[in-house]
């Protein structure tokens, strides 16, 4: 039995085709009858023609038209059923695929081929399935990474607390400081996760104003200079004056500080970090160049992914939590800009940020 979309399409096609045939048939019969009556009256007035022959010819013509109409309606019904099936079959197929995807089977794909709109809709559905599958994998990966990040400091805190409670360790300032560092690590991790979640939310927005990019960079460089002097790393700035761009001042400051601190972390004592600010065509370009340890080629494609760290030891002093550069990339892209990273092991790393200018 026909149901749903197929039935509606079939009924619509049958109704339209049959209606057109019936109206055409009735109009033809009425017009034919009218003209035969007119002809008979004229023939009788002139004494010509045969009434019997005229009636017989009219009946034969009307019957032929009726049989033609009946056959046309039957043909239109069959044709409508075929066309309706042809049109609705891919839609029904896509509906079933969507239901399987809704049920959690994200590997389901449509098998539509061609270049028409229905095929394009099927391709869009396949793309949606791929994105959902990718997001689901990211969610699982993120959950596992968060669990790993939380497990390490929590295990350290637990072991330290147990040792002090059971009297194995004395609660010395050094040991309490170690516990405090683990708590701070947890606090920073939660804060970074909150920021990343906020930036990936649909309602996230920037507060854009026309700002002097050079001034923003120089301000944050000066604010960070003490940390560089403490590690004895040279910090140098080369900036073109007054490069204007529509940016969120606080967010761009966050990007610069994050990249600067990352450069400081991986640049040894006696090294150098250079910040260049210039205008290239219609872009404001910020380059942070360090003489640090560099990054291996196999790590470069993943450097902006969340929880990915070059230091596989996951040491809290050198490894960070692997979210900072992910936040940086999200913020730069929110400004319609780009961020690229090039590196050579043993020579250093260059981070290039491009923002559209006014």
PLY file of the C-alpha trace (Angstrom):
ply
format ascii 1.0
element vertex 358
property float x
property float y
property float z
element edge 357
property int vertex1
property int vertex2
end_header
0.00 0.00 0.00
1.26 3.48 -0.86
2.07 5.67 2.11
3.76 8.94 2.96
5.67 11.01 0.43
5.30 8.50 -2.43
1.52 8.42 -2.04
1.26 12.22 -1.96
3.38 12.63 -5.07
1.50 9.86 -6.93
-1.92 11.29 -6.04
-0.79 14.79 -7.02
0.54 13.65 -10.40
-2.55 11.49 -11.11
-4.90 14.30 -10.10
-3.17 16.87 -12.27
-2.88 14.63 -15.36
-6.40 13.22 -15.04
-7.89 16.65 -14.40
-6.25 18.10 -17.48
-7.51 15.20 -19.64
-11.04 15.37 -18.26
-11.32 19.12 -18.75
-9.91 18.84 -22.27
-12.29 15.98 -23.11
-15.39 17.76 -21.78
-14.44 20.95 -23.59
-13.87 19.04 -26.83
-17.21 17.19 -26.57
-19.15 20.36 -25.78
-17.55 22.25 -28.66
-18.07 19.33 -31.07
-21.74 19.00 -30.08
-22.27 22.74 -30.45
-20.78 22.84 -33.95
-22.68 19.73 -35.10
-25.96 21.30 -33.96
-25.04 24.47 -35.78
-24.18 22.46 -38.90
-27.45 20.48 -38.74
-29.52 23.65 -38.49
-27.76 25.20 -41.44
-28.07 21.98 -43.50
-31.82 21.67 -42.79
-32.38 25.30 -43.68
-30.71 24.73 -47.03
-32.33 21.30 -47.60
-28.99 19.47 -47.54
-27.52 16.78 -45.36
-28.81 13.72 -43.57
-29.80 13.87 -39.88
-29.12 10.15 -39.33
-25.64 10.37 -40.81
-24.84 13.48 -38.77
-26.00 11.87 -35.49
-24.08 8.69 -36.19
-20.93 10.63 -37.05
-21.26 12.75 -33.90
-21.67 9.66 -31.70
-18.66 8.00 -33.28
-16.55 11.11 -32.72
-17.68 11.50 -29.10
-17.04 7.81 -28.33
-13.58 8.04 -29.86
-12.81 11.04 -27.72
-14.13 9.28 -24.57
-12.05 6.15 -25.23
-9.03 8.30 -25.90
-9.63 10.12 -22.61
-10.02 6.84 -20.68
-6.81 5.44 -22.17
-5.07 8.75 -21.49
-6.15 8.67 -17.83
-4.92 5.07 -17.42
-1.62 6.00 -19.05
-1.31 9.10 -16.86
-1.91 6.99 -13.75
0.82 4.53 -14.71
3.20 7.31 -15.71
2.45 9.22 -12.49
3.24 6.17 -10.39
6.56 5.69 -12.18
7.53 9.38 -11.94
6.45 9.60 -8.29
8.58 6.57 -7.45
11.52 8.02 -9.35
11.25 11.34 -7.51
10.52 10.04 -4.02
12.85 7.04 -3.99
16.03 9.08 -3.28
14.15 11.21 -0.73
12.92 8.12 1.10
16.44 6.69 0.93
17.88 9.87 2.46
15.16 9.84 5.14
16.19 6.32 6.17
19.86 7.32 6.23
19.00 10.35 8.40
17.05 8.11 10.78
20.04 5.76 11.05
22.31 8.73 11.75
19.88 9.99 14.41
20.04 6.53 15.96
23.81 6.84 16.36
24.95 5.04 13.18
27.19 7.84 11.94
28.86 5.61 9.35
25.63 5.51 7.28
25.97 7.18 3.87
23.69 7.83 0.90
24.51 6.20 -2.44
23.09 8.86 -4.76
25.03 9.70 -7.91
24.64 12.55 -10.35
24.70 16.34 -10.47
21.04 17.25 -9.90
19.65 18.86 -6.74
18.68 15.53 -5.13
22.21 14.19 -5.62
23.60 17.40 -4.15
21.27 17.00 -1.19
22.56 13.45 -0.74
26.15 14.71 -0.88
25.31 17.34 1.73
23.83 14.65 3.96
27.01 12.58 3.57
29.10 15.62 4.44
26.95 16.22 7.50
27.49 12.59 8.56
31.26 13.00 8.13
31.24 16.17 10.23
29.15 14.53 12.94
31.47 11.53 12.95
34.48 13.85 13.16
32.91 15.84 16.01
32.03 12.64 17.85
35.62 11.46 17.53
36.85 14.85 18.74
34.47 14.65 21.69
35.76 11.20 22.65
39.35 12.32 22.22
38.75 15.46 24.26
37.05 13.47 27.02
40.00 11.07 27.16
42.51 13.94 27.14
40.68 15.85 29.87
40.52 12.68 31.96
44.27 12.19 31.49
45.03 15.82 32.34
42.91 15.68 35.49
44.10 12.25 36.54
47.79 13.19 36.81
47.53 16.13 39.26
44.72 14.43 41.20
46.82 11.28 41.62
49.77 13.39 42.79
47.61 15.29 45.27
46.05 12.08 46.54
49.41 10.39 47.13
50.84 13.47 48.87
47.80 13.90 51.08
47.72 10.22 52.01
51.42 10.28 52.89
50.94 13.32 55.13
47.73 11.99 56.74
49.35 8.63 57.54
52.45 10.33 58.96
54.82 9.03 56.28
55.63 12.62 55.27
55.86 15.72 57.33
53.73 18.57 55.90
56.77 20.71 55.11
56.44 23.98 53.17
58.12 22.39 50.15
55.63 19.51 50.02
52.69 21.85 50.57
54.03 24.02 47.75
54.09 20.94 45.48
50.42 20.31 46.29
49.67 23.98 45.63
51.32 23.73 42.21
49.12 20.78 41.29
46.02 22.70 42.38
47.12 25.66 40.25
47.63 23.32 37.33
44.05 22.11 37.72
42.79 25.68 37.99
44.55 26.78 34.81
43.33 23.70 32.95
39.72 24.36 33.94
40.10 28.03 33.00
41.51 27.19 29.57
38.74 24.66 28.96
36.14 27.29 29.86
37.71 29.74 27.41
37.85 27.18 24.64
34.23 26.17 25.24
33.19 29.83 25.19
34.98 30.50 21.90
33.47 27.44 20.22
29.94 28.37 21.33
27.56 29.85 18.70
26.94 32.98 20.78
30.64 33.89 21.11
31.39 37.34 19.73
34.20 39.87 19.71
33.99 43.52 20.76
35.64 45.10 17.75
37.06 48.61 17.65
39.62 50.36 15.47
42.87 49.83 17.38
46.57 50.50 16.88
48.08 47.02 16.49
51.62 48.31 17.03
50.64 49.90 20.34
48.89 46.73 21.55
51.94 44.60 20.74
54.38 47.02 22.37
52.23 47.22 25.51
52.21 43.46 26.02
55.88 43.13 25.14
56.75 45.59 27.90
54.47 43.80 30.33
56.25 40.50 29.56
59.79 41.88 29.55
60.46 41.08 33.22
59.88 37.36 32.62
62.35 37.42 29.72
64.98 39.27 31.75
64.59 36.80 34.59
65.38 33.90 32.21
68.05 36.01 30.45
66.37 35.78 27.07
66.70 38.82 24.80
63.37 40.38 23.77
63.47 42.66 20.73
60.67 44.57 18.94
60.58 45.90 15.36
57.31 47.72 14.74
55.90 49.99 12.07
53.96 52.82 13.70
50.19 53.14 13.68
48.89 50.03 11.92
45.11 50.23 12.34
42.75 47.25 12.40
39.31 46.40 13.75
40.11 44.03 16.62
39.06 43.07 20.12
41.91 44.65 22.09
41.74 42.24 25.03
41.54 39.12 22.84
44.45 40.19 20.60
46.45 40.93 23.76
45.66 37.41 24.94
46.95 36.01 21.62
50.23 37.96 21.81
50.91 37.06 25.46
50.16 33.40 24.84
52.53 33.17 21.86
55.23 35.19 23.66
55.10 32.96 26.74
55.23 29.90 24.53
58.34 31.29 22.79
59.94 32.06 26.18
59.20 28.56 27.46
61.06 26.87 24.63
63.90 29.37 24.21
66.97 28.55 26.33
68.94 31.02 28.43
70.90 33.40 26.22
68.46 33.00 23.33
66.46 35.69 21.58
62.82 36.38 20.76
62.00 39.00 18.11
58.55 40.50 17.51
57.97 42.14 14.15
54.87 44.20 13.34
54.39 45.31 9.73
51.76 45.96 7.11
51.77 43.72 4.05
49.16 44.67 1.43
45.83 44.74 3.33
47.03 42.70 6.31
48.64 43.57 9.62
51.36 40.97 10.16
52.74 40.04 13.58
55.73 37.68 13.62
57.15 36.16 16.78
60.55 34.64 15.98
62.50 32.69 18.61
65.83 30.89 18.68
64.44 28.02 20.71
64.62 24.26 20.41
62.27 24.11 17.42
59.55 21.60 16.53
59.83 18.33 14.64
58.21 18.20 11.19
55.83 15.40 12.24
54.50 17.59 15.06
53.84 20.74 12.99
50.45 19.68 11.45
48.99 19.04 14.92
50.47 21.94 16.86
47.16 23.87 17.06
45.05 20.85 18.06
43.72 20.78 21.58
45.79 18.83 24.14
48.53 18.19 21.60
51.95 18.84 23.04
55.40 18.53 21.55
56.72 17.52 24.96
55.26 14.02 25.22
56.40 13.77 28.84
53.49 16.03 29.83
55.71 17.85 32.30
53.82 20.74 33.84
56.78 23.12 33.59
57.60 22.52 29.93
54.59 20.84 28.41
51.72 23.09 29.45
48.23 21.71 28.99
48.12 21.77 25.18
45.19 24.20 24.92
46.95 27.58 24.67
47.70 27.49 20.95
44.22 26.09 20.22
42.74 29.17 21.92
45.13 31.42 19.97
44.04 29.90 16.64
40.33 30.24 17.50
40.78 33.92 18.44
42.76 34.78 15.31
40.21 33.04 13.07
37.38 34.87 14.88
39.09 38.10 13.71
38.99 36.76 10.09
42.75 36.35 10.28
45.21 33.49 9.88
48.02 32.03 11.97
50.90 29.95 10.61
53.84 28.28 12.28
57.17 27.26 10.78
60.01 25.69 12.69
63.45 24.11 12.36
64.76 21.83 15.07
67.70 23.44 16.86
67.20 26.82 15.16
63.85 28.10 16.37
60.23 28.76 15.52
58.36 31.54 13.73
54.68 32.24 14.40
53.01 34.53 11.83
49.68 36.17 12.59
47.82 38.05 9.85
44.87 40.33 10.58
42.85 42.36 8.05
43.49 46.11 8.38
41.27 49.12 7.79
0 1
1 2
2 3
3 4
4 5
5 6
6 7
7 8
8 9
9 10
10 11
11 12
12 13
13 14
14 15
15 16
16 17
17 18
18 19
19 20
20 21
21 22
22 23
23 24
24 25
25 26
26 27
27 28
28 29
29 30
30 31
31 32
32 33
33 34
34 35
35 36
36 37
37 38
38 39
39 40
40 41
41 42
42 43
43 44
44 45
45 46
46 47
47 48
48 49
49 50
50 51
51 52
52 53
53 54
54 55
55 56
56 57
57 58
58 59
59 60
60 61
61 62
62 63
63 64
64 65
65 66
66 67
67 68
68 69
69 70
70 71
71 72
72 73
73 74
74 75
75 76
76 77
77 78
78 79
79 80
80 81
81 82
82 83
83 84
84 85
85 86
86 87
87 88
88 89
89 90
90 91
91 92
92 93
93 94
94 95
95 96
96 97
97 98
98 99
99 100
100 101
101 102
102 103
103 104
104 105
105 106
106 107
107 108
108 109
109 110
110 111
111 112
112 113
113 114
114 115
115 116
116 117
117 118
118 119
119 120
120 121
121 122
122 123
123 124
124 125
125 126
126 127
127 128
128 129
129 130
130 131
131 132
132 133
133 134
134 135
135 136
136 137
137 138
138 139
139 140
140 141
141 142
142 143
143 144
144 145
145 146
146 147
147 148
148 149
149 150
150 151
151 152
152 153
153 154
154 155
155 156
156 157
157 158
158 159
159 160
160 161
161 162
162 163
163 164
164 165
165 166
166 167
167 168
168 169
169 170
170 171
171 172
172 173
173 174
174 175
175 176
176 177
177 178
178 179
179 180
180 181
181 182
182 183
183 184
184 185
185 186
186 187
187 188
188 189
189 190
190 191
191 192
192 193
193 194
194 195
195 196
196 197
197 198
198 199
199 200
200 201
201 202
202 203
203 204
204 205
205 206
206 207
207 208
208 209
209 210
210 211
211 212
212 213
213 214
214 215
215 216
216 217
217 218
218 219
219 220
220 221
221 222
222 223
223 224
224 225
225 226
226 227
227 228
228 229
229 230
230 231
231 232
232 233
233 234
234 235
235 236
236 237
237 238
238 239
239 240
240 241
241 242
242 243
243 244
244 245
245 246
246 247
247 248
248 249
249 250
250 251
251 252
252 253
253 254
254 255
255 256
256 257
257 258
258 259
259 260
260 261
261 262
262 263
263 264
264 265
265 266
266 267
267 268
268 269
269 270
270 271
271 272
272 273
273 274
274 275
275 276
276 277
277 278
278 279
279 280
280 281
281 282
282 283
283 284
284 285
285 286
286 287
287 288
288 289
289 290
290 291
291 292
292 293
293 294
294 295
295 296
296 297
297 298
298 299
299 300
300 301
301 302
302 303
303 304
304 305
305 306
306 307
307 308
308 309
309 310
310 311
311 312
312 313
313 314
314 315
315 316
316 317
317 318
318 319
319 320
320 321
321 322
322 323
323 324
324 325
325 326
326 327
327 328
328 329
329 330
330 331
331 332
332 333
333 334
334 335
335 336
336 337
337 338
338 339
339 340
340 341
341 342
342 343
343 344
344 345
345 346
346 347
347 348
348 349
349 350
350 351
351 352
352 353
353 354
354 355
355 356
356 357
